[in-house]
Amino acid sequence: MSLGPIETDFPFDMGVDDPVARLDAAGLSPADRAAVAGGNALGLLQKGRTR
């Protein structure tokens, strides 16, 4: 049984309008900013990968 898409009359916040500006305002070191901006995800995706 499929319920289909979930609908509501009460929309909710989907996130910040400018996540890059929020990241820049966090005051992180360049290395930490790079990790949060995608380095951590890239590392996980490449983990265990052989060439």
Predicted model as a PDB file, atoms N, CA, C, CB and O in Angstrom, pLDDT in the B-factor column:
MODEL        1                                                                  
ATOM      1  N   MET A   1       0.838  -1.178   0.000  1.00 56.00           N  
ATOM      2  CA  MET A   1       0.000   0.000   0.000  1.00 56.00           C  
ATOM      3  C   MET A   1       0.885   1.244   0.000  1.00 56.00           C  
ATOM      4  CB  MET A   1      -0.954  -0.004   1.215  1.00 56.00           C  
ATOM      5  O   MET A   1       1.719   1.406   0.891  1.00 56.00           O  
ATOM      6  N   SER A   2       0.717   2.105  -0.965  1.00 62.00           N  
ATOM      7  CA  SER A   2       1.486   3.336  -1.056  1.00 62.00           C  
ATOM      8  C   SER A   2       0.649   4.503  -0.559  1.00 62.00           C  
ATOM      9  CB  SER A   2       1.957   3.582  -2.501  1.00 62.00           C  
ATOM     10  O   SER A   2      -0.504   4.670  -0.955  1.00 62.00           O  
ATOM     11  N   LEU A   3       1.237   5.301   0.306  1.00 63.00           N  
ATOM     12  CA  LEU A   3       0.526   6.464   0.828  1.00 63.00           C  
ATOM     13  C   LEU A   3       0.724   7.692  -0.061  1.00 63.00           C  
ATOM     14  CB  LEU A   3       0.991   6.769   2.247  1.00 63.00           C  
ATOM     15  O   LEU A   3       0.020   8.688   0.105  1.00 63.00           O  
ATOM     16  N   GLY A   4       1.669   7.636  -1.000  1.00 68.00           N  
ATOM     17  CA  GLY A   4       1.931   8.781  -1.863  1.00 68.00           C  
ATOM     18  C   GLY A   4       2.656   9.884  -1.116  1.00 68.00           C  
ATOM     19  O   GLY A   4       3.135   9.682   0.000  1.00 68.00           O  
ATOM     20  N   PRO A   5       2.734  11.047  -1.737  1.00 69.00           N  
ATOM     21  CA  PRO A   5       3.457  12.158  -1.092  1.00 69.00           C  
ATOM     22  C   PRO A   5       2.716  12.648   0.148  1.00 69.00           C  
ATOM     23  CB  PRO A   5       3.651  13.326  -2.083  1.00 69.00           C  
ATOM     24  O   PRO A   5       1.488  12.586   0.222  1.00 69.00           O  
ATOM     25  N   ILE A   6       3.465  13.123   1.092  1.00 69.00           N  
ATOM     26  CA  ILE A   6       2.888  13.681   2.311  1.00 69.00           C  
ATOM     27  C   ILE A   6       2.625  15.163   2.073  1.00 69.00           C  
ATOM     28  CB  ILE A   6       3.833  13.464   3.546  1.00 69.00           C  
ATOM     29  O   ILE A   6       3.518  15.896   1.648  1.00 69.00           O  
ATOM     30  N   GLU A   7       1.418  15.595   2.342  1.00 71.00           N  
ATOM     31  CA  GLU A   7       1.046  16.987   2.122  1.00 71.00           C  
ATOM     32  C   GLU A   7       0.602  17.597   3.436  1.00 71.00           C  
ATOM     33  CB  GLU A   7      -0.070  17.106   1.058  1.00 71.00           C  
ATOM     34  O   GLU A   7       0.139  16.904   4.341  1.00 71.00           O  
ATOM     35  N   THR A   8       0.755  18.932   3.522  1.00 70.00           N  
ATOM     36  CA  THR A   8       0.327  19.635   4.723  1.00 70.00           C  
ATOM     37  C   THR A   8      -0.092  21.050   4.364  1.00 70.00           C  
ATOM     38  CB  THR A   8       1.448  19.651   5.781  1.00 70.00           C  
ATOM     39  O   THR A   8       0.384  21.619   3.381  1.00 70.00           O  
ATOM     40  N   ASP A   9      -0.967  21.602   5.151  1.00 73.00           N  
ATOM     41  CA  ASP A   9      -1.367  23.001   5.002  1.00 73.00           C  
ATOM     42  C   ASP A   9      -0.453  23.906   5.808  1.00 73.00           C  
ATOM     43  CB  ASP A   9      -2.824  23.198   5.436  1.00 73.00           C  
ATOM     44  O   ASP A   9      -0.605  25.127   5.785  1.00 73.00           O  
ATOM     45  N   PHE A  10       0.485  23.318   6.514  1.00 72.00           N  
ATOM     46  CA  PHE A  10       1.378  24.066   7.377  1.00 72.00           C  
ATOM     47  C   PHE A  10       2.822  23.884   6.909  1.00 72.00           C  
ATOM     48  CB  PHE A  10       1.217  23.619   8.843  1.00 72.00           C  
ATOM     49  O   PHE A  10       3.517  22.986   7.382  1.00 72.00           O  
ATOM     50  N   PRO A  11       3.281  24.739   5.975  1.00 73.00           N  
ATOM     51  CA  PRO A  11       4.664  24.602   5.492  1.00 73.00           C  
ATOM     52  C   PRO A  11       5.657  24.851   6.626  1.00 73.00           C  
ATOM     53  CB  PRO A  11       4.933  25.583   4.326  1.00 73.00           C  
ATOM     54  O   PRO A  11       5.355  25.552   7.591  1.00 73.00           O  
ATOM     55  N   PHE A  12       6.818  24.278   6.495  1.00 74.00           N  
ATOM     56  CA  PHE A  12       7.850  24.447   7.503  1.00 74.00           C  
ATOM     57  C   PHE A  12       9.127  24.950   6.849  1.00 74.00           C  
ATOM     58  CB  PHE A  12       8.106  23.128   8.252  1.00 74.00           C  
ATOM     59  O   PHE A  12       9.305  24.841   5.636  1.00 74.00           O  
ATOM     60  N   ASP A  13       9.996  25.491   7.655  1.00 75.00           N  
ATOM     61  CA  ASP A  13      11.258  26.056   7.185  1.00 75.00           C  
ATOM     62  C   ASP A  13      12.130  24.951   6.588  1.00 75.00           C  
ATOM     63  CB  ASP A  13      12.003  26.774   8.340  1.00 75.00           C  
ATOM     64  O   ASP A  13      12.355  23.921   7.223  1.00 75.00           O  
ATOM     65  N   MET A  14      12.614  25.169   5.375  1.00 78.00           N  
ATOM     66  CA  MET A  14      13.430  24.168   4.696  1.00 78.00           C  
ATOM     67  C   MET A  14      14.930  24.405   4.893  1.00 78.00           C  
ATOM     68  CB  MET A  14      13.105  24.156   3.216  1.00 78.00           C  
ATOM     69  O   MET A  14      15.742  23.633   4.384  1.00 78.00           O  
ATOM     70  N   GLY A  15      15.305  25.442   5.611  1.00 83.00           N  
ATOM     71  CA  GLY A  15      16.717  25.708   5.853  1.00 83.00           C  
ATOM     72  C   GLY A  15      17.046  27.168   5.639  1.00 83.00           C  
ATOM     73  O   GLY A  15      16.162  27.979   5.362  1.00 83.00           O  
ATOM     74  N   VAL A  16      18.294  27.496   5.766  1.00 87.00           N  
ATOM     75  CA  VAL A  16      18.726  28.887   5.591  1.00 87.00           C  
ATOM     76  C   VAL A  16      18.770  29.239   4.113  1.00 87.00           C  
ATOM     77  CB  VAL A  16      20.110  29.119   6.238  1.00 87.00           C  
ATOM     78  O   VAL A  16      18.972  28.372   3.262  1.00 87.00           O  
ATOM     79  N   ASP A  17      18.578  30.530   3.814  1.00 89.00           N  
ATOM     80  CA  ASP A  17      18.586  30.987   2.423  1.00 89.00           C  
ATOM     81  C   ASP A  17      19.971  30.959   1.806  1.00 89.00           C  
ATOM     82  CB  ASP A  17      18.029  32.382   2.337  1.00 89.00           C  
ATOM     83  O   ASP A  17      20.113  30.704   0.610  1.00 89.00           O  
ATOM     84  N   ASP A  18      21.000  31.218   2.612  1.00 92.00           N  
ATOM     85  CA  ASP A  18      22.368  31.279   2.092  1.00 92.00           C  
ATOM     86  C   ASP A  18      23.294  30.479   3.006  1.00 92.00           C  
ATOM     87  CB  ASP A  18      22.854  32.756   1.974  1.00 92.00           C  
ATOM     88  O   ASP A  18      23.939  31.054   3.883  1.00 92.00           O  
ATOM     89  N   PRO A  19      23.369  29.171   2.815  1.00 91.00           N  
ATOM     90  CA  PRO A  19      24.183  28.354   3.712  1.00 91.00           C  
ATOM     91  C   PRO A  19      25.679  28.668   3.641  1.00 91.00           C  
ATOM     92  CB  PRO A  19      23.966  26.903   3.399  1.00 91.00           C  
ATOM     93  O   PRO A  19      26.392  28.487   4.628  1.00 91.00           O  
ATOM     94  N   VAL A  20      26.160  29.135   2.491  1.00 92.00           N  
ATOM     95  CA  VAL A  20      27.586  29.474   2.387  1.00 92.00           C  
ATOM     96  C   VAL A  20      27.905  30.679   3.264  1.00 92.00           C  
ATOM     97  CB  VAL A  20      27.977  29.762   0.916  1.00 92.00           C  
ATOM     98  O   VAL A  20      28.938  30.701   3.932  1.00 92.00           O  
ATOM     99  N   ALA A  21      27.031  31.678   3.267  1.00 95.00           N  
ATOM    100  CA  ALA A  21      27.238  32.839   4.136  1.00 95.00           C  
ATOM    101  C   ALA A  21      27.196  32.417   5.603  1.00 95.00           C  
ATOM    102  CB  ALA A  21      26.173  33.926   3.860  1.00 95.00           C  
ATOM    103  O   ALA A  21      27.968  32.926   6.416  1.00 95.00           O  
ATOM    104  N   ARG A  22      26.308  31.497   5.943  1.00 93.00           N  
ATOM    105  CA  ARG A  22      26.227  30.997   7.318  1.00 93.00           C  
ATOM    106  C   ARG A  22      27.514  30.282   7.691  1.00 93.00           C  
ATOM    107  CB  ARG A  22      25.021  30.051   7.488  1.00 93.00           C  
ATOM    108  O   ARG A  22      28.012  30.435   8.806  1.00 93.00           O  
ATOM    109  N   LEU A  23      28.050  29.505   6.767  1.00 94.00           N  
ATOM    110  CA  LEU A  23      29.303  28.800   7.007  1.00 94.00           C  
ATOM    111  C   LEU A  23      30.448  29.789   7.183  1.00 94.00           C  
ATOM    112  CB  LEU A  23      29.605  27.834   5.857  1.00 94.00           C  
ATOM    113  O   LEU A  23      31.280  29.627   8.076  1.00 94.00           O  
ATOM    114  N   ASP A  24      30.492  30.814   6.332  1.00 95.00           N  
ATOM    115  CA  ASP A  24      31.544  31.827   6.441  1.00 95.00           C  
ATOM    116  C   ASP A  24      31.461  32.586   7.770  1.00 95.00           C  
ATOM    117  CB  ASP A  24      31.449  32.812   5.270  1.00 95.00           C  
ATOM    118  O   ASP A  24      32.489  32.959   8.336  1.00 95.00           O  
ATOM    119  N   ALA A  25      30.254  32.811   8.263  1.00 96.00           N  
ATOM    120  CA  ALA A  25      30.065  33.555   9.504  1.00 96.00           C  
ATOM    121  C   ALA A  25      30.385  32.732  10.745  1.00 96.00           C  
ATOM    122  CB  ALA A  25      28.652  34.055   9.587  1.00 96.00           C  
ATOM    123  O   ALA A  25      30.441  33.276  11.847  1.00 96.00           O  
ATOM    124  N   ALA A  26      30.594  31.440  10.583  1.00 95.00           N  
ATOM    125  CA  ALA A  26      30.844  30.570  11.735  1.00 95.00           C  
ATOM    126  C   ALA A  26      32.212  30.784  12.369  1.00 95.00           C  
ATOM    127  CB  ALA A  26      30.710  29.134  11.323  1.00 95.00           C  
ATOM    128  O   ALA A  26      32.440  30.358  13.501  1.00 95.00           O  
ATOM    129  N   GLY A  27      33.126  31.436  11.656  1.00 95.00           N  
ATOM    130  CA  GLY A  27      34.437  31.726  12.222  1.00 95.00           C  
ATOM    131  C   GLY A  27      35.360  30.527  12.312  1.00 95.00           C  
ATOM    132  O   GLY A  27      36.210  30.455  13.199  1.00 95.00           O  
ATOM    133  N   LEU A  28      35.198  29.592  11.402  1.00 96.00           N  
ATOM    134  CA  LEU A  28      36.034  28.396  11.400  1.00 96.00           C  
ATOM    135  C   LEU A  28      37.391  28.669  10.769  1.00 96.00           C  
ATOM    136  CB  LEU A  28      35.336  27.262  10.661  1.00 96.00           C  
ATOM    137  O   LEU A  28      37.547  29.607   9.987  1.00 96.00           O  
ATOM    138  N   SER A  29      38.362  27.847  11.114  1.00 96.00           N  
ATOM    139  CA  SER A  29      39.662  27.924  10.447  1.00 96.00           C  
ATOM    140  C   SER A  29      39.463  27.479   9.001  1.00 96.00           C  
ATOM    141  CB  SER A  29      40.746  27.036  11.177  1.00 96.00           C  
ATOM    142  O   SER A  29      38.492  26.783   8.704  1.00 96.00           O  
ATOM    143  N   PRO A  30      40.370  27.868   8.091  1.00 95.00           N  
ATOM    144  CA  PRO A  30      40.221  27.432   6.696  1.00 95.00           C  
ATOM    145  C   PRO A  30      40.123  25.915   6.544  1.00 95.00           C  
ATOM    146  CB  PRO A  30      41.384  27.939   5.878  1.00 95.00           C  
ATOM    147  O   PRO A  30      39.355  25.426   5.716  1.00 95.00           O  
ATOM    148  N   ALA A  31      40.894  25.168   7.336  1.00 96.00           N  
ATOM    149  CA  ALA A  31      40.844  23.704   7.247  1.00 96.00           C  
ATOM    150  C   ALA A  31      39.495  23.167   7.719  1.00 96.00           C  
ATOM    151  CB  ALA A  31      41.976  23.079   8.076  1.00 96.00           C  
ATOM    152  O   ALA A  31      38.930  22.270   7.093  1.00 96.00           O  
ATOM    153  N   ASP A  32      38.981  23.709   8.815  1.00 96.00           N  
ATOM    154  CA  ASP A  32      37.682  23.254   9.320  1.00 96.00           C  
ATOM    155  C   ASP A  32      36.558  23.648   8.367  1.00 96.00           C  
ATOM    156  CB  ASP A  32      37.415  23.834  10.719  1.00 96.00           C  
ATOM    157  O   ASP A  32      35.624  22.873   8.163  1.00 96.00           O  
ATOM    158  N   ARG A  33      36.636  24.843   7.781  1.00 94.00           N  
ATOM    159  CA  ARG A  33      35.617  25.285   6.833  1.00 94.00           C  
ATOM    160  C   ARG A  33      35.597  24.368   5.610  1.00 94.00           C  
ATOM    161  CB  ARG A  33      35.872  26.747   6.406  1.00 94.00           C  
ATOM    162  O   ARG A  33      34.526  23.986   5.137  1.00 94.00           O  
ATOM    163  N   ALA A  34      36.773  24.016   5.101  1.00 94.00           N  
ATOM    164  CA  ALA A  34      36.858  23.123   3.946  1.00 94.00           C  
ATOM    165  C   ALA A  34      36.278  21.744   4.283  1.00 94.00           C  
ATOM    166  CB  ALA A  34      38.324  22.987   3.479  1.00 94.00           C  
ATOM    167  O   ALA A  34      35.623  21.123   3.446  1.00 94.00           O  
ATOM    168  N   ALA A  35      36.516  21.274   5.497  1.00 94.00           N  
ATOM    169  CA  ALA A  35      35.980  19.975   5.912  1.00 94.00           C  
ATOM    170  C   ALA A  35      34.451  20.013   5.946  1.00 94.00           C  
ATOM    171  CB  ALA A  35      36.537  19.576   7.297  1.00 94.00           C  
ATOM    172  O   ALA A  35      33.796  19.097   5.450  1.00 94.00           O  
ATOM    173  N   VAL A  36      33.891  21.057   6.525  1.00 93.00           N  
ATOM    174  CA  VAL A  36      32.440  21.179   6.628  1.00 93.00           C  
ATOM    175  C   VAL A  36      31.821  21.407   5.253  1.00 93.00           C  
ATOM    176  CB  VAL A  36      32.062  22.326   7.578  1.00 93.00           C  
ATOM    177  O   VAL A  36      30.730  20.905   4.982  1.00 93.00           O  
ATOM    178  N   ALA A  37      32.490  22.147   4.387  1.00 93.00           N  
ATOM    179  CA  ALA A  37      31.949  22.483   3.071  1.00 93.00           C  
ATOM    180  C   ALA A  37      31.947  21.302   2.102  1.00 93.00           C  
ATOM    181  CB  ALA A  37      32.738  23.616   2.475  1.00 93.00           C  
ATOM    182  O   ALA A  37      31.382  21.411   1.013  1.00 93.00           O  
ATOM    183  N   GLY A  38      32.552  20.198   2.462  1.00 93.00           N  
ATOM    184  CA  GLY A  38      32.508  19.046   1.571  1.00 93.00           C  
ATOM    185  C   GLY A  38      33.625  18.058   1.774  1.00 93.00           C  
ATOM    186  O   GLY A  38      33.536  16.920   1.312  1.00 93.00           O  
ATOM    187  N   GLY A  39      34.668  18.463   2.451  1.00 93.00           N  
ATOM    188  CA  GLY A  39      35.805  17.564   2.647  1.00 93.00           C  
ATOM    189  C   GLY A  39      35.451  16.321   3.436  1.00 93.00           C  
ATOM    190  O   GLY A  39      35.922  15.231   3.111  1.00 93.00           O  
ATOM    191  N   ASN A  40      34.622  16.465   4.477  1.00 92.00           N  
ATOM    192  CA  ASN A  40      34.222  15.294   5.269  1.00 92.00           C  
ATOM    193  C   ASN A  40      33.433  14.305   4.414  1.00 92.00           C  
ATOM    194  CB  ASN A  40      33.382  15.727   6.491  1.00 92.00           C  
ATOM    195  O   ASN A  40      33.683  13.101   4.462  1.00 92.00           O  
ATOM    196  N   ALA A  41      32.482  14.813   3.632  1.00 91.00           N  
ATOM    197  CA  ALA A  41      31.670  13.944   2.771  1.00 91.00           C  
ATOM    198  C   ALA A  41      32.539  13.265   1.724  1.00 91.00           C  
ATOM    199  CB  ALA A  41      30.549  14.750   2.087  1.00 91.00           C  
ATOM    200  O   ALA A  41      32.380  12.073   1.459  1.00 91.00           O  
ATOM    201  N   LEU A  42      33.449  14.014   1.134  1.00 91.00           N  
ATOM    202  CA  LEU A  42      34.340  13.443   0.128  1.00 91.00           C  
ATOM    203  C   LEU A  42      35.182  12.320   0.725  1.00 91.00           C  
ATOM    204  CB  LEU A  42      35.248  14.530  -0.464  1.00 91.00           C  
ATOM    205  O   LEU A  42      35.353  11.267   0.111  1.00 91.00           O  
ATOM    206  N   GLY A  43      35.699  12.551   1.913  1.00 91.00           N  
ATOM    207  CA  GLY A  43      36.498  11.526   2.581  1.00 91.00           C  
ATOM    208  C   GLY A  43      35.714  10.254   2.836  1.00 91.00           C  
ATOM    209  O   GLY A  43      36.237   9.151   2.674  1.00 91.00           O  
ATOM    210  N   LEU A  44      34.453  10.406   3.238  1.00 90.00           N  
ATOM    211  CA  LEU A  44      33.621   9.218   3.475  1.00 90.00           C  
ATOM    212  C   LEU A  44      33.318   8.486   2.189  1.00 90.00           C  
ATOM    213  CB  LEU A  44      32.319   9.604   4.160  1.00 90.00           C  
ATOM    214  O   LEU A  44      33.325   7.255   2.162  1.00 90.00           O  
ATOM    215  N   LEU A  45      33.050   9.225   1.110  1.00 90.00           N  
ATOM    216  CA  LEU A  45      32.747   8.590  -0.158  1.00 90.00           C  
ATOM    217  C   LEU A  45      33.949   7.847  -0.738  1.00 90.00           C  
ATOM    218  CB  LEU A  45      32.259   9.621  -1.142  1.00 90.00           C  
ATOM    219  O   LEU A  45      33.788   6.838  -1.425  1.00 90.00           O  
ATOM    220  N   GLN A  46      35.152   8.349  -0.458  1.00 90.00           N  
ATOM    221  CA  GLN A  46      36.352   7.735  -0.978  1.00 90.00           C  
ATOM    222  C   GLN A  46      36.906   6.635  -0.068  1.00 90.00           C  
ATOM    223  CB  GLN A  46      37.393   8.785  -1.194  1.00 90.00           C  
ATOM    224  O   GLN A  46      37.814   5.902  -0.461  1.00 90.00           O  
ATOM    225  N   LYS A  47      36.371   6.521   1.122  1.00 87.00           N  
ATOM    226  CA  LYS A  47      36.877   5.548   2.093  1.00 87.00           C  
ATOM    227  C   LYS A  47      36.719   4.117   1.540  1.00 87.00           C  
ATOM    228  CB  LYS A  47      36.128   5.695   3.455  1.00 87.00           C  
ATOM    229  O   LYS A  47      35.631   3.714   1.127  1.00 87.00           O  
ATOM    230  N   GLY A  48      37.799   3.387   1.544  1.00 76.00           N  
ATOM    231  CA  GLY A  48      37.773   2.015   1.091  1.00 76.00           C  
ATOM    232  C   GLY A  48      37.765   1.862  -0.434  1.00 76.00           C  
ATOM    233  O   GLY A  48      37.682   0.747  -0.949  1.00 76.00           O  
ATOM    234  N   ARG A  49      37.850   2.960  -1.135  1.00 74.00           N  
ATOM    235  CA  ARG A  49      37.831   2.914  -2.598  1.00 74.00           C  
ATOM    236  C   ARG A  49      39.217   2.528  -3.107  1.00 74.00           C  
ATOM    237  CB  ARG A  49      37.386   4.284  -3.195  1.00 74.00           C  
ATOM    238  O   ARG A  49      40.226   3.039  -2.620  1.00 74.00           O  
ATOM    239  N   THR A  50      39.264   1.647  -4.063  1.00 69.00           N  
ATOM    240  CA  THR A  50      40.544   1.270  -4.672  1.00 69.00           C  
ATOM    241  C   THR A  50      40.583   1.797  -6.102  1.00 69.00           C  
ATOM    242  CB  THR A  50      40.748  -0.283  -4.648  1.00 69.00           C  
ATOM    243  O   THR A  50      39.555   1.926  -6.767  1.00 69.00           O  
ATOM    244  N   ARG A  51      41.769   2.092  -6.545  1.00 62.00           N  
ATOM    245  CA  ARG A  51      41.927   2.621  -7.917  1.00 62.00           C  
ATOM    246  C   ARG A  51      42.461   1.587  -8.831  1.00 62.00           C  
ATOM    247  CB  ARG A  51      42.835   3.822  -7.942  1.00 62.00           C  
ATOM    248  O   ARG A  51      42.656   1.853 -10.017  1.00 62.00           O  
TER     249      ARG A  51                                                      
ENDMDL                                                                          
END                                                                             
